[in-house]
């Protein structure tokens, strides 16, 4: 893991500092981890009158060993409540590598939305697909 200077305790961001040491003193410098970027994968999913089974696919290349956040939002544009099952999976090379949660039974009120965030830590580099499937009961 690598670190990068962020600031001194007095909020100065100049990494160079000259100090005259005349007595015991404490200097506090803040560092941040380089490369630890949280990726947020987002895509909305909308239920309409003609689409009872919906699937969204989000692709990307996340950083290995860094927590990823996958945010899912499902909107019910119908005039009636809808119940069903939502499932989120991680795929690599068309193969399911992880199920973020077993199928979850939900009810979305008419004209309202349901959302959930999942977290996942990839252990191998490469392209991944996040597949979220909603199937009406």
N, C-alpha and C positions, 0 to 999 in steps of 0.2 A: 504494500500500500504506500502511496506517495502523498506528501502533504505540501501545501502551498501557503505561504504567509498571507494572512488576511488583514490583521490590524494590530496595533498596540492597544493597551488598556485605555489610553487617552483618545482613542479612535483615529489616530494618525495611521494612514495607510502606506506611508513611506517605509519600506522594509529596512532602510539604513538609518542608524541612529548613533550619534556620538554621546557618550555618557561619561561624566567625570565622577569617578567613584571616590567619595570622601568619607563614607561611612557605610555600614551594612544597608543594603537596599534590595528591593524586590522589583524585578521587571517582568511584566506579564505581556506575552505575545500570543495572539490567537492564530491558529492555523486551521485550514480546512482540507479535507481529503480530496485529492484530485481524481476525477473520473466517477465520482459517486453521484450520478444524476438520476433522479427518479423520473421514470417515464410514465406518463399517464396516457393510457389508451382509452379513447372515448369514441363512441358512435351511437346515435340514437336508433331505436327500433320502434316502429309504429304499427299498431294493429288497426287494420281497416276492415270494412265489411267483407271484402272478398279474400282477404289473406288471413287464414286461420293458423297456419304454421309459418313462423318467421325465423330466419336465420341471418345473423350478421357475421361478417368476417373482418377482422382487423389484423393487418400484417405489420411486421416490423422486426428490427434486429436489436434486441435489448442487450444491455451489458450483463455479462456473466456475473453471478453471485451478488447482484444488486436487486433489491426488492422492486418489483414492478407493480403498479396499481392499474387495475382494469376497471373502468367505471361503465356500468351498463344502465341504460335508461329505457324503459318500455312505456310508450304512451298508448292509451286506449282511446281511439277516436270514435268509438261506437257510442250509441245512445243507451247501451245496456252494459252492465258489469260483465267482465269476462274473467273466467278462472282457467288456470292451466298450470303447466310445469315449465320452469326455466332451468336451463343447464348451461354451465360455462366450462369449456374445455380448452386446453393448450395443445396445439398440434405442431409437429416438426416433421417435415418430409411426408406429409399426409398421414401421419400416425399420431394417435392420441398419446401424449406424453404425461399429461396431468389433468385431472378433473378438479377444477377449482372448488366445486361443491357438488355433492350428489344432486339430482333433480330436486328442485324446491317448488312446492305447490304454492301458488299465489293467486290472489284475486285482485284485479285492478278495477276500480270503480269507473263508471262511464265518464268519459272526458277527463280522467285523471291519469297520472303517471306513477310508475313504480321504478325505483332505482336501487342499485346496490353496487358497492365497490368490493372487488376481490383483490387479494395480493398474491404474488407468486414470485419465486426466485429461480431464474434459469441457471442450470448448472453446466450447460454446454453452449458455446457460441453458435450463431447461425440465425437464419430467419425462422420466425415462429408465426403461427396463425392462432388468434384467439377466436374461438367459435362459440357464439351464444345462440342457443336455440330456445324458442318459446313455442310450446305446443298446447293448443287449447284442449281442455278436458272434454 
